[in-house]
Amino acid sequence: QITLKESGPTLVKPTQTLTLTCTFSGFSLSSSGMGVGWIRQPPGKALEWLAVVYWSDDERYSPSLKTRLTITKYTSKNQVVLTVTNMDPLDTATYYCAQFRGMTTIDYWGQGTLVTVSS
Amino acid sequence: QSALTQPASVSGSPGQSITISCTGTSSDVGGYNLVSWYQQLPGKAPKLIIYTGNKRPSGVSNRFSGSKSGNTASLTISGLQAEDEADYYCSSYTSTSALWLFGGGTKVTVL
């Protein structure tokens, strides 16, 4: 059974750095084609892909947020960490981590974690 | 990179069929058979219902089907049921630097 779960702060202040951890089970990030990434959804709005890291250490980022994002994998711990710098109230959203099957599809999603940016 | 274009809402009566479109470009939807569709029930995480254009994961009802023509992909829900009321999103691989694109989402209402 494949599961993913996000953890991190629910409230951050403007200009702070957000660090989110995705802990997963049921698969390995060392398996060929496998990836784990992040997608966010502002309240009442659409999904937005942020970043993904693949088994090959290939890291990809959304061009519009590239300068603020860093994704890191810890294969032996079954964890992927996303950092977002210089947080703004517009970054308020539910952040999901998910399993990516190569460039094919996003197979499984975590439950999501709501992050609010406010002073 | 612009998001893929979906209608904001689609509605239908129980038992009817409805179709949701997802329009992109030749760099994404039209260039590859890599469109996926996700169902998001209220307050829940998205769930994969169609991948590589027309394949269903195990356990997904065969009332959901996918197709593509040119730069537009479509999701059809046949025999519409009350439990199908949800938001539906398409996504696609893109050969641009964006890599992954999502549509703006379509709210399906069962009348």
gemmi code that builds the backbone of each chain (N, CA, C; Angstrom):
import gemmi

chains = {
    "A": [
        ("GLN", (0.848, -1.191, 0.000), (0.000, 0.000, 0.000), (0.888, 1.248, 0.000)),
        ("ILE", (0.635, 2.131, -0.932), (1.428, 3.350, -1.061), (0.756, 4.486, -0.299)),
        ("THR", (1.524, 5.118, 0.582), (1.017, 6.285, 1.306), (2.066, 7.375, 1.305)),
        ("LEU", (1.597, 8.605, 1.355), (2.454, 9.783, 1.465), (1.806, 10.718, 2.480)),
        ("LYS", (2.644, 11.375, 3.285), (2.104, 12.290, 4.286), (3.003, 13.504, 4.407)),
        ("GLU", (2.393, 14.676, 4.386), (3.101, 15.935, 4.505), (3.167, 16.369, 5.967)),
        ("SER", (4.271, 17.004, 6.329), (4.388, 17.565, 7.675), (5.168, 18.870, 7.599)),
        ("GLY", (4.850, 19.765, 8.545), (5.512, 21.060, 8.580), (4.641, 22.069, 9.285)),
        ("PRO", (5.057, 23.323, 9.320), (4.297, 24.353, 10.027), (2.992, 24.670, 9.328)),
        ("THR", (1.992, 25.046, 10.096), (0.713, 25.451, 9.514), (0.641, 26.962, 9.337)),
        ("LEU", (1.537, 27.678, 10.027), (1.536, 29.138, 9.955), (2.963, 29.644, 9.848)),
        ("VAL", (3.220, 30.461, 8.864), (4.523, 31.112, 8.714), (4.312, 32.594, 8.499)),
        ("LYS", (5.328, 33.371, 8.851), (5.247, 34.820, 8.670), (5.799, 35.214, 7.305)),
        ("PRO", (5.344, 36.333, 6.767), (5.907, 36.822, 5.499), (7.420, 36.967, 5.598)),
        ("THR", (8.106, 36.640, 4.533), (9.561, 36.652, 4.340), (10.249, 35.421, 4.936)),
        ("GLN", (9.553, 34.640, 5.760), (10.175, 33.448, 6.335), (10.333, 32.353, 5.279)),
        ("THR", (11.124, 31.338, 5.628), (11.306, 30.164, 4.765), (10.438, 29.020, 5.274)),
        ("LEU", (9.703, 28.407, 4.360), (8.859, 27.257, 4.676), (9.619, 25.972, 4.368)),
        ("THR", (9.595, 25.041, 5.312), (10.187, 23.718, 5.085), (9.126, 22.651, 5.312)),
        ("LEU", (8.847, 21.891, 4.278), (7.855, 20.819, 4.334), (8.537, 19.474, 4.085)),
        ("THR", (8.105, 18.473, 4.822), (8.647, 17.125, 4.666), (7.555, 16.178, 4.199)),
        ("CYS", (7.880, 15.371, 3.202), (6.991, 14.320, 2.725), (7.600, 12.983, 3.134)),
        ("THR", (6.876, 12.224, 3.927), (7.303, 10.890, 4.342), (6.411, 9.873, 3.656)),
        ("PHE", (7.037, 8.942, 2.931), (6.246, 8.015, 2.138), (6.601, 6.572, 2.442)),
        ("SER", (5.695, 5.679, 2.047), (5.927, 4.239, 2.229), (5.274, 3.487, 1.079)),
        ("GLY", (5.702, 2.251, 0.891), (5.126, 1.403, -0.152), (5.875, 1.440, -1.469)),
        ("PHE", (6.892, 2.285, -1.575), (7.725, 2.327, -2.771), (9.068, 2.938, -2.386)),
        ("SER", (10.035, 2.814, -3.300), (11.361, 3.351, -3.062), (11.722, 4.370, -4.131)),
        ("LEU", (12.342, 5.449, -3.696), (12.796, 6.467, -4.636), (14.061, 6.043, -5.370)),
        ("SER", (14.535, 4.847, -5.097), (15.677, 4.334, -5.840), (15.222, 3.488, -7.031)),
        ("SER", (13.901, 3.283, -7.142), (13.369, 2.494, -8.262), (13.334, 3.333, -9.533)),
        ("SER", (13.739, 2.731, -10.635), (13.798, 3.433, -11.910), (12.448, 4.046, -12.281)),
        ("GLY", (12.474, 5.315, -12.661), (11.261, 5.999, -13.092), (10.496, 6.689, -11.985)),
        ("MET", (10.849, 6.404, -10.757), (10.063, 6.937, -9.645), (10.434, 8.379, -9.329)),
        ("GLY", (9.455, 9.141, -8.915), (9.686, 10.509, -8.492), (8.733, 10.891, -7.368)),
        ("VAL", (9.130, 11.877, -6.592), (8.246, 12.461, -5.572), (8.296, 13.971, -5.746)),
        ("GLY", (7.134, 14.585, -5.732), (7.091, 16.023, -5.954), (6.020, 16.709, -5.140)),
        ("TRP", (5.881, 18.002, -5.386), (4.961, 18.847, -4.626), (4.046, 19.627, -5.565)),
        ("ILE", (2.807, 19.728, -5.149), (1.780, 20.489, -5.846), (1.040, 21.294, -4.779)),
        ("ARG", (0.641, 22.525, -5.081), (-0.117, 23.296, -4.107), (-1.444, 23.769, -4.682)),
        ("GLN", (-2.345, 24.143, -3.770), (-3.679, 24.582, -4.168), (-4.142, 25.686, -3.223)),
        ("PRO", (-4.114, 26.940, -3.666), (-4.668, 28.027, -2.836), (-6.143, 27.776, -2.581)),
        ("PRO", (-6.684, 28.268, -1.480), (-8.096, 28.036, -1.157), (-9.023, 28.422, -2.303)),
        ("GLY", (-9.829, 27.482, -2.746), (-10.803, 27.737, -3.803), (-10.214, 27.867, -5.198)),
        ("LYS", (-8.922, 27.558, -5.331), (-8.285, 27.741, -6.641), (-7.745, 26.420, -7.195)),
        ("ALA", (-7.048, 26.522, -8.323), (-6.608, 25.334, -9.042), (-5.288, 24.786, -8.499)),
        ("LEU", (-4.955, 23.593, -8.942), (-3.692, 22.953, -8.598), (-2.544, 23.621, -9.342)),
        ("GLU", (-1.394, 23.677, -8.696), (-0.191, 24.249, -9.303), (0.993, 23.353, -8.975)),
        ("TRP", (1.645, 22.810, -10.013), (2.838, 21.990, -9.798), (4.015, 22.871, -9.361)),
        ("LEU", (4.775, 22.393, -8.368), (5.900, 23.167, -7.842), (7.255, 22.556, -8.198)),
        ("ALA", (7.463, 21.299, -7.853), (8.774, 20.687, -8.018), (8.653, 19.177, -7.957)),
        ("VAL", (9.667, 18.494, -8.539), (9.721, 17.038, -8.475), (11.189, 16.610, -8.492)),
        ("VAL", (11.488, 15.538, -7.765), (12.819, 14.928, -7.803), (12.650, 13.458, -8.174)),
        ("TYR", (13.495, 12.998, -9.094), (13.395, 11.626, -9.581), (14.495, 10.734, -9.010)),
        ("TRP", (14.303, 9.450, -9.200), (15.250, 8.446, -8.705), (16.686, 8.708, -9.169)),
        ("SER", (16.803, 9.362, -10.328), (18.100, 9.621, -10.941), (18.764, 10.885, -10.398)),
        ("ASP", (18.165, 11.514, -9.394), (18.624, 12.788, -8.832), (18.260, 13.979, -9.713)),
        ("ASP", (17.514, 13.750, -10.784), (17.015, 14.828, -11.628), (15.995, 15.650, -10.836)),
        ("GLU", (16.252, 16.946, -10.721), (15.346, 17.856, -10.017), (14.751, 18.835, -11.021)),
        ("ARG", (13.447, 19.026, -10.966), (12.781, 19.967, -11.857), (11.907, 20.910, -11.037)),
        ("TYR", (11.833, 22.157, -11.498), (11.089, 23.180, -10.767), (10.154, 23.953, -11.685)),
        ("SER", (9.069, 24.452, -11.103), (8.197, 25.358, -11.832), (8.994, 26.605, -12.194)),
        ("PRO", (9.000, 26.989, -13.479), (9.793, 28.157, -13.878), (9.431, 29.426, -13.111)),
        ("SER", (8.162, 29.586, -12.767), (7.733, 30.825, -12.109), (8.186, 30.905, -10.652)),
        ("LEU", (8.571, 29.773, -10.067), (8.964, 29.751, -8.652), (10.370, 29.213, -8.447)),
        ("LYS", (11.051, 28.943, -9.519), (12.341, 28.242, -9.469), (13.344, 28.852, -8.498)),
        ("THR", (13.382, 30.194, -8.457), (14.400, 30.849, -7.634), (14.114, 30.709, -6.137)),
        ("ARG", (12.905, 30.297, -5.779), (12.516, 30.227, -4.364), (12.408, 28.789, -3.838)),
        ("LEU", (12.537, 27.805, -4.726), (12.293, 26.411, -4.341), (13.565, 25.584, -4.308)),
        ("THR", (13.617, 24.659, -3.346), (14.654, 23.636, -3.324), (13.993, 22.334, -2.893)),
        ("ILE", (14.233, 21.276, -3.657), (13.704, 19.955, -3.319), (14.876, 19.022, -3.076)),
        ("THR", (14.783, 18.233, -2.026), (15.877, 17.342, -1.634), (15.305, 15.979, -1.270)),
        ("LYS", (15.955, 14.929, -1.749), (15.494, 13.589, -1.385), (16.445, 12.909, -0.422)),
        ("TYR", (15.863, 12.158, 0.495), (16.615, 11.346, 1.462), (16.123, 9.922, 1.270)),
        ("THR", (16.711, 9.250, 0.313), (16.194, 7.968, -0.145), (16.106, 6.936, 0.967)),
        ("SER", (17.140, 6.829, 1.779), (17.153, 5.786, 2.807), (16.104, 6.053, 3.897)),
        ("LYS", (15.694, 7.309, 4.032), (14.688, 7.658, 5.046), (13.285, 7.725, 4.453)),
        ("ASN", (13.161, 7.494, 3.147), (11.871, 7.619, 2.452), (11.243, 8.992, 2.700)),
        ("GLN", (12.048, 10.018, 2.529), (11.565, 11.380, 2.726), (12.028, 12.303, 1.596)),
        ("VAL", (11.202, 13.297, 1.308), (11.538, 14.371, 0.379), (11.173, 15.680, 1.061)),
        ("VAL", (12.088, 16.623, 1.011), (11.890, 17.912, 1.678), (11.814, 19.025, 0.639)),
        ("LEU", (10.850, 19.917, 0.821), (10.703, 21.098, -0.032), (10.911, 22.343, 0.819)),
        ("THR", (11.781, 23.240, 0.371), (11.899, 24.536, 1.029), (11.438, 25.631, 0.070)),
        ("VAL", (10.708, 26.576, 0.609), (10.230, 27.723, -0.149), (10.674, 28.969, 0.604)),
        ("THR", (11.484, 29.779, -0.038), (12.005, 30.967, 0.627), (11.080, 32.159, 0.412)),
        ("ASN", (11.280, 33.186, 1.255), (10.593, 34.460, 1.094), (9.078, 34.297, 0.933)),
        ("MET", (8.458, 33.634, 1.898), (7.032, 33.356, 1.822), (6.206, 34.645, 1.850)),
        ("ASP", (5.095, 34.608, 1.123), (4.203, 35.747, 0.945), (2.772, 35.278, 1.219)),
        ("PRO", (1.874, 36.169, 1.630), (0.478, 35.733, 1.830), (-0.117, 35.023, 0.612)),
        ("LEU", (0.340, 35.359, -0.594), (-0.150, 34.681, -1.802), (0.287, 33.219, -1.867)),
        ("ASP", (1.221, 32.827, -1.019), (1.663, 31.428, -0.970), (0.785, 30.593, -0.036)),
        ("THR", (-0.215, 31.213, 0.578), (-1.156, 30.465, 1.399), (-1.868, 29.430, 0.537)),
        ("ALA", (-1.770, 28.165, 0.940), (-2.305, 27.075, 0.104), (-2.238, 25.754, 0.856)),
        ("THR", (-2.944, 24.769, 0.331), (-2.726, 23.389, 0.758), (-1.607, 22.834, -0.110)),
        ("TYR", (-0.597, 22.305, 0.553), (0.559, 21.745, -0.142), (0.463, 20.223, -0.112)),
        ("TYR", (0.499, 19.622, -1.308), (0.418, 18.176, -1.436), (1.763, 17.618, -1.893)),
        ("CYS", (2.156, 16.480, -1.334), (3.243, 15.735, -1.960), (2.620, 14.543, -2.688)),
        ("ALA", (3.308, 14.066, -3.708), (2.725, 13.036, -4.552), (3.809, 12.182, -5.193)),
        ("GLN", (3.423, 10.965, -5.563), (4.314, 10.061, -6.276), (4.152, 10.291, -7.778)),
        ("PHE", (5.273, 10.542, -8.458), (5.274, 10.753, -9.892), (5.825, 9.497, -10.571)),
        ("ARG", (5.121, 9.018, -11.596), (5.596, 7.876, -12.361), (6.266, 8.408, -13.628)),
        ("GLY", (7.568, 8.623, -13.547), (8.300, 9.202, -14.673), (7.657, 10.503, -15.115)),
        ("MET", (7.510, 10.659, -16.422), (6.821, 11.826, -16.985), (5.383, 11.464, -17.330)),
        ("THR", (4.939, 10.281, -16.855), (3.665, 9.746, -17.302), (2.484, 10.314, -16.549)),
        ("THR", (2.551, 10.233, -15.234), (1.394, 10.654, -14.449), (1.772, 10.827, -12.986)),
        ("ILE", (0.829, 11.329, -12.213), (0.970, 11.458, -10.770), (0.031, 10.437, -10.157)),
        ("ASP", (0.615, 9.383, -9.600), (-0.185, 8.227, -9.208), (-0.907, 8.410, -7.877)),
        ("TYR", (-0.160, 8.787, -6.850), (-0.716, 8.846, -5.499), (-0.415, 10.198, -4.866)),
        ("TRP", (-1.360, 10.658, -4.072), (-1.252, 11.958, -3.416), (-1.336, 11.794, -1.901)),
        ("GLY", (-0.633, 12.686, -1.201), (-0.815, 12.763, 0.237), (-2.108, 13.487, 0.556)),
        ("GLN", (-2.428, 13.581, 1.835), (-3.681, 14.219, 2.253), (-3.612, 15.729, 2.153)),
        ("GLY", (-2.398, 16.281, 2.079), (-2.224, 17.728, 1.989), (-2.096, 18.373, 3.355)),
        ("THR", (-1.405, 19.520, 3.379), (-1.267, 20.288, 4.601), (-1.478, 21.762, 4.282)),
        ("LEU", (-2.357, 22.409, 5.029), (-2.663, 23.817, 4.781), (-1.615, 24.693, 5.449)),
        ("VAL", (-0.985, 25.530, 4.659), (0.003, 26.475, 5.177), (-0.550, 27.890, 4.977)),
        ("THR", (-0.637, 28.627, 6.057), (-1.125, 30.007, 6.016), (0.040, 30.956, 6.240)),
        ("VAL", (0.126, 31.982, 5.405), (1.182, 32.980, 5.542), (0.549, 34.267, 6.053)),
        ("SER", (0.898, 34.631, 7.271), (0.304, 35.806, 7.896), (1.192, 36.293, 9.022)),
        ("SER", (1.196, 37.602, 9.188), (1.986, 38.182, 10.279), (1.182, 38.190, 11.579)),
    ],
    "B": [
        ("GLN", (4.481, 29.798, -18.533), (3.688, 28.762, -19.201), (2.257, 28.813, -18.678)),
        ("SER", (1.254, 28.956, -19.586), (-0.135, 29.028, -19.163), (-0.636, 27.646, -18.798)),
        ("ALA", (-1.609, 27.647, -17.891), (-2.244, 26.403, -17.517), (-3.056, 25.886, -18.708)),
        ("LEU", (-3.391, 24.627, -18.660), (-4.291, 24.043, -19.644), (-5.691, 24.617, -19.416)),
        ("THR", (-6.483, 24.718, -20.488), (-7.787, 25.381, -20.402), (-8.925, 24.379, -20.248)),
        ("GLN", (-9.662, 24.529, -19.170), (-10.844, 23.697, -18.912), (-12.055, 24.610, -18.694)),
        ("PRO", (-13.261, 24.111, -19.000), (-14.452, 24.896, -18.658), (-14.594, 24.960, -17.146)),
        ("ALA", (-15.099, 26.083, -16.639), (-15.210, 26.244, -15.191), (-16.214, 25.277, -14.586)),
        ("SER", (-17.282, 24.991, -15.333), (-18.303, 24.115, -14.776), (-19.022, 23.351, -15.878)),
        ("VAL", (-19.479, 22.164, -15.520), (-20.291, 21.320, -16.387), (-21.341, 20.666, -15.498)),
        ("SER", (-22.547, 20.551, -16.002), (-23.587, 19.906, -15.202), (-24.379, 18.920, -16.051)),
        ("GLY", (-25.039, 17.994, -15.375), (-25.849, 17.003, -16.051), (-26.775, 16.315, -15.075)),
        ("SER", (-27.774, 15.668, -15.602), (-28.728, 14.938, -14.768), (-28.242, 13.517, -14.546)),
        ("PRO", (-28.701, 12.890, -13.478), (-28.311, 11.489, -13.243), (-28.599, 10.615, -14.454)),
        ("GLY", (-27.634, 9.773, -14.794), (-27.790, 8.875, -15.922), (-27.276, 9.432, -17.241)),
        ("GLN", (-27.130, 10.741, -17.313), (-26.626, 11.355, -18.546), (-25.115, 11.192, -18.667)),
        ("SER", (-24.595, 11.538, -19.834), (-23.151, 11.593, -20.052), (-22.728, 13.044, -20.183)),
        ("ILE", (-21.571, 13.362, -19.614), (-21.016, 14.702, -19.764), (-19.566, 14.578, -20.211)),
        ("THR", (-19.062, 15.637, -20.850), (-17.683, 15.644, -21.332), (-17.008, 16.932, -20.887)),
        ("ILE", (-15.796, 16.787, -20.357), (-14.982, 17.921, -19.920), (-13.793, 18.024, -20.861)),
        ("SER", (-13.540, 19.200, -21.396), (-12.416, 19.387, -22.312), (-11.212, 19.969, -21.595)),
        ("CYS", (-10.058, 19.745, -22.192), (-8.783, 20.216, -21.645), (-7.925, 20.596, -22.842)),
        ("THR", (-7.761, 21.896, -23.064), (-7.079, 22.361, -24.267), (-5.683, 22.881, -23.953)),
        ("GLY", (-4.725, 22.401, -24.715), (-3.341, 22.826, -24.553), (-2.751, 23.218, -25.882)),
        ("THR", (-1.498, 22.820, -26.080), (-0.786, 23.146, -27.313), (-0.068, 21.899, -27.828)),
        ("SER", (0.664, 22.070, -28.921), (1.422, 20.960, -29.484), (2.633, 20.609, -28.623)),
        ("SER", (2.965, 21.481, -27.651), (4.085, 21.196, -26.739), (3.660, 20.339, -25.562)),
        ("ASP", (2.379, 20.172, -25.389), (1.908, 19.381, -24.257), (0.815, 18.397, -24.691)),
        ("VAL", (-0.442, 18.782, -24.582), (-1.545, 17.849, -24.876), (-1.431, 17.257, -26.277)),
        ("GLY", (-1.194, 18.101, -27.260), (-1.178, 17.637, -28.645), (0.050, 16.851, -29.042)),
        ("GLY", (1.148, 17.040, -28.310), (2.398, 16.437, -28.716), (2.692, 15.090, -28.093)),
        ("TYR", (1.963, 14.756, -27.047), (2.240, 13.526, -26.305), (0.935, 12.896, -25.834)),
        ("ASN", (0.969, 11.616, -25.591), (-0.202, 10.932, -25.049), (-0.025, 10.791, -23.542)),
        ("LEU", (0.138, 11.941, -22.878), (0.480, 11.945, -21.455), (-0.459, 12.822, -20.645)),
        ("VAL", (-1.726, 12.820, -21.019), (-2.723, 13.566, -20.254), (-3.297, 12.669, -19.161)),
        ("SER", (-3.400, 13.219, -17.972), (-4.048, 12.533, -16.850), (-5.225, 13.360, -16.371)),
        ("TRP", (-6.163, 12.675, -15.718), (-7.320, 13.341, -15.130), (-7.426, 12.938, -13.659)),
        ("TYR", (-7.810, 13.925, -12.833), (-7.923, 13.703, -11.390), (-9.296, 14.166, -10.918)),
        ("GLN", (-9.835, 13.413, -9.988), (-11.098, 13.773, -9.348), (-10.797, 14.277, -7.941)),
        ("GLN", (-11.323, 15.445, -7.589), (-11.115, 15.969, -6.242), (-12.469, 16.189, -5.576)),
        ("LEU", (-12.799, 15.311, -4.663), (-14.024, 15.468, -3.884), (-13.833, 16.595, -2.877)),
        ("PRO", (-14.916, 17.233, -2.430), (-14.799, 18.369, -1.508), (-13.971, 18.039, -0.266)),
        ("GLY", (-12.957, 18.850, -0.011), (-12.118, 18.689, 1.172), (-11.125, 17.553, 1.112)),
        ("LYS", (-10.994, 16.924, -0.054), (-10.098, 15.760, -0.188), (-8.967, 16.042, -1.162)),
        ("ALA", (-7.970, 15.154, -1.126), (-6.872, 15.242, -2.075), (-7.330, 14.730, -3.442)),
        ("PRO", (-6.706, 15.190, -4.518), (-7.027, 14.655, -5.844), (-6.738, 13.163, -5.917)),
        ("LYS", (-7.486, 12.502, -6.810), (-7.324, 11.064, -7.035), (-7.219, 10.835, -8.530)),
        ("LEU", (-6.218, 10.046, -8.943), (-6.015, 9.736, -10.355), (-7.149, 8.860, -10.875)),
        ("ILE", (-7.784, 9.269, -11.990), (-8.843, 8.455, -12.577), (-8.549, 8.052, -14.032)),
        ("ILE", (-7.705, 8.808, -14.739), (-7.310, 8.475, -16.106), (-5.848, 8.876, -16.279)),
        ("TYR", (-5.055, 8.008, -16.916), (-3.675, 8.368, -17.228), (-3.322, 7.944, -18.650)),
        ("THR", (-2.252, 8.480, -19.171), (-1.831, 8.316, -20.573), (-3.039, 8.356, -21.508)),
        ("GLY", (-3.867, 9.351, -21.279), (-4.977, 9.631, -22.191), (-6.231, 8.819, -21.957)),
        ("ASN", (-6.107, 7.492, -21.811), (-7.330, 6.694, -21.776), (-7.252, 5.450, -20.896)),
        ("LYS", (-6.248, 5.381, -20.027), (-6.134, 4.205, -19.150), (-6.698, 4.521, -17.770)),
        ("ARG", (-7.355, 3.534, -17.176), (-7.905, 3.687, -15.831), (-7.098, 2.882, -14.826)),
        ("PRO", (-6.744, 3.514, -13.688), (-6.099, 2.722, -12.619), (-7.085, 1.671, -12.105)),
        ("SER", (-6.529, 0.654, -11.498), (-7.355, -0.394, -10.911), (-8.329, 0.212, -9.901)),
        ("GLY", (-9.590, -0.202, -9.982), (-10.591, 0.256, -9.031), (-11.388, 1.462, -9.481)),
        ("VAL", (-10.972, 2.101, -10.568), (-11.708, 3.261, -11.073), (-12.831, 2.777, -11.995)),
        ("SER", (-14.002, 3.340, -11.808), (-15.172, 2.929, -12.580), (-14.952, 3.091, -14.077)),
        ("ASN", (-15.488, 2.137, -14.850), (-15.385, 2.243, -16.314), (-16.366, 3.272, -16.881)),
        ("ARG", (-17.066, 3.974, -16.012), (-17.904, 5.083, -16.479), (-17.048, 6.310, -16.840)),
        ("PHE", (-15.787, 6.267, -16.430), (-14.855, 7.341, -16.767), (-14.011, 6.903, -17.962)),
        ("SER", (-13.924, 7.768, -18.975), (-13.101, 7.446, -20.139), (-12.443, 8.708, -20.661)),
        ("GLY", (-11.285, 8.523, -21.299), (-10.535, 9.646, -21.823), (-10.284, 9.511, -23.309)),
        ("SER", (-10.104, 10.652, -23.963), (-9.800, 10.665, -25.387), (-9.041, 11.939, -25.717)),
        ("LYS", (-8.582, 12.029, -26.960), (-7.853, 13.226, -27.385), (-8.042, 13.453, -28.875)),
        ("SER", (-8.132, 14.720, -29.246), (-8.171, 15.107, -30.644), (-7.357, 16.380, -30.789)),
        ("GLY", (-6.257, 16.285, -31.515), (-5.398, 17.449, -31.667), (-4.849, 17.920, -30.331)),
        ("ASN", (-5.028, 19.184, -30.045), (-4.512, 19.760, -28.803), (-5.522, 19.728, -27.656)),
        ("THR", (-6.625, 19.018, -27.845), (-7.656, 18.954, -26.822), (-7.901, 17.526, -26.358)),
        ("ALA", (-7.783, 17.331, -25.039), (-8.124, 16.059, -24.419), (-9.497, 16.187, -23.786)),
        ("SER", (-10.165, 15.055, -23.624), (-11.519, 15.075, -23.053), (-11.702, 13.946, -22.050)),
        ("LEU", (-12.471, 14.249, -21.019), (-12.893, 13.248, -20.041), (-14.403, 13.120, -20.156)),
        ("THR", (-14.872, 11.895, -20.357), (-16.313, 11.648, -20.421), (-16.731, 10.826, -19.212)),
        ("ILE", (-17.780, 11.280, -18.566), (-18.387, 10.532, -17.475), (-19.760, 10.081, -17.963)),
        ("SER", (-19.919, 8.779, -18.072), (-21.196, 8.246, -18.536), (-22.008, 7.742, -17.348)),
        ("GLY", (-23.332, 7.701, -17.516), (-24.196, 7.258, -16.423), (-23.958, 8.071, -15.161)),
        ("LEU", (-24.009, 9.389, -15.299), (-23.674, 10.319, -14.214), (-24.402, 9.962, -12.922)),
        ("GLN", (-23.649, 9.977, -11.822), (-24.219, 9.670, -10.517), (-23.938, 10.808, -9.549)),
        ("ALA", (-24.728, 10.883, -8.483), (-24.566, 11.954, -7.498), (-23.158, 11.967, -6.916)),
        ("GLU", (-22.558, 10.772, -6.778), (-21.214, 10.676, -6.190), (-20.135, 11.224, -7.116)),
        ("ASP", (-20.499, 11.541, -8.366), (-19.513, 12.093, -9.307), (-19.362, 13.598, -9.135)),
        ("GLU", (-20.166, 14.201, -8.284), (-20.091, 15.644, -8.072), (-18.751, 15.963, -7.402)),
        ("ALA", (-17.905, 16.707, -8.102), (-16.530, 16.953, -7.652), (-15.883, 17.943, -8.613)),
        ("ASP", (-14.652, 18.305, -8.288), (-13.820, 19.073, -9.204), (-12.934, 18.099, -9.966)),
        ("TYR", (-12.747, 18.359, -11.247), (-11.926, 17.502, -12.095), (-10.810, 18.343, -12.724)),
        ("TYR", (-9.596, 17.809, -12.649), (-8.435, 18.503, -13.191), (-7.733, 17.629, -14.218)),
        ("CYS", (-7.259, 18.251, -15.303), (-6.392, 17.543, -16.234), (-4.954, 17.996, -15.974)),
        ("SER", (-4.028, 17.153, -16.353), (-2.618, 17.525, -16.305), (-1.923, 16.904, -17.505)),
        ("SER", (-0.791, 17.470, -17.859), (-0.031, 16.947, -18.986), (1.447, 17.231, -18.814)),
        ("TYR", (2.255, 16.323, -19.298), (3.675, 16.595, -19.468), (3.802, 17.678, -20.545)),
        ("THR", (4.803, 18.542, -20.413), (5.080, 19.532, -21.438), (6.569, 19.540, -21.744)),
        ("SER", (6.901, 19.722, -22.995), (8.307, 19.727, -23.404), (8.985, 21.066, -23.115)),
        ("THR", (8.218, 22.015, -22.615), (8.824, 23.292, -22.225), (9.487, 23.122, -20.858)),
        ("SER", (10.074, 24.161, -20.361), (10.761, 24.082, -19.070), (9.813, 23.825, -17.910)),
        ("ALA", (8.517, 24.006, -18.135), (7.547, 23.821, -17.053), (7.402, 22.367, -16.641)),
        ("LEU", (7.598, 21.463, -17.528), (7.556, 20.004, -17.305), (6.159, 19.465, -17.024)),
        ("TRP", (5.451, 20.023, -16.033), (4.111, 19.557, -15.674), (3.140, 20.728, -15.693)),
        ("LEU", (1.988, 20.522, -16.327), (0.956, 21.544, -16.373), (-0.348, 20.977, -15.824)),
        ("PHE", (-1.136, 21.840, -15.172), (-2.477, 21.485, -14.744), (-3.490, 22.386, -15.434)),
        ("GLY", (-4.694, 21.881, -15.574), (-5.794, 22.698, -16.025), (-6.350, 23.498, -14.866)),
        ("GLY", (-7.228, 24.438, -15.171), (-7.813, 25.294, -14.151), (-8.909, 24.629, -13.331)),
        ("GLY", (-9.296, 23.410, -13.715), (-10.302, 22.666, -12.966), (-11.713, 22.903, -13.471)),
        ("THR", (-12.540, 21.867, -13.397), (-13.942, 21.932, -13.808), (-14.815, 21.382, -12.688)),
        ("LYS", (-15.788, 22.178, -12.275), (-16.712, 21.717, -11.236), (-17.879, 21.002, -11.900)),
        ("VAL", (-18.059, 19.743, -11.567), (-19.170, 18.956, -12.100), (-20.310, 18.946, -11.094)),
        ("THR", (-21.480, 19.360, -11.568), (-22.680, 19.374, -10.738), (-23.695, 18.389, -11.292)),
        ("VAL", (-24.221, 17.553, -10.411), (-25.271, 16.608, -10.797), (-26.613, 17.220, -10.390)),
        ("LEU", (-27.424, 17.506, -11.393), (-28.681, 18.236, -11.168), (-29.733, 17.404, -10.439)),
    ],
}
model = gemmi.Model(1)
for chain_id, residues in chains.items():
    chain = gemmi.Chain(chain_id)
    for i, (resn, *xyz) in enumerate(residues, 1):
        res = gemmi.Residue()
        res.name, res.seqid = resn, gemmi.SeqId(i, " ")
        for name, pos in zip(("N", "CA", "C"), xyz):
            atom = gemmi.Atom()
            atom.name, atom.element = name, gemmi.Element(name[0])
            atom.pos, atom.b_iso = gemmi.Position(*pos), 0.0
            res.add_atom(atom)
        chain.add_residue(res)
    model.add_chain(chain)
structure = gemmi.Structure()
structure.add_model(model)
structure.setup_entities()
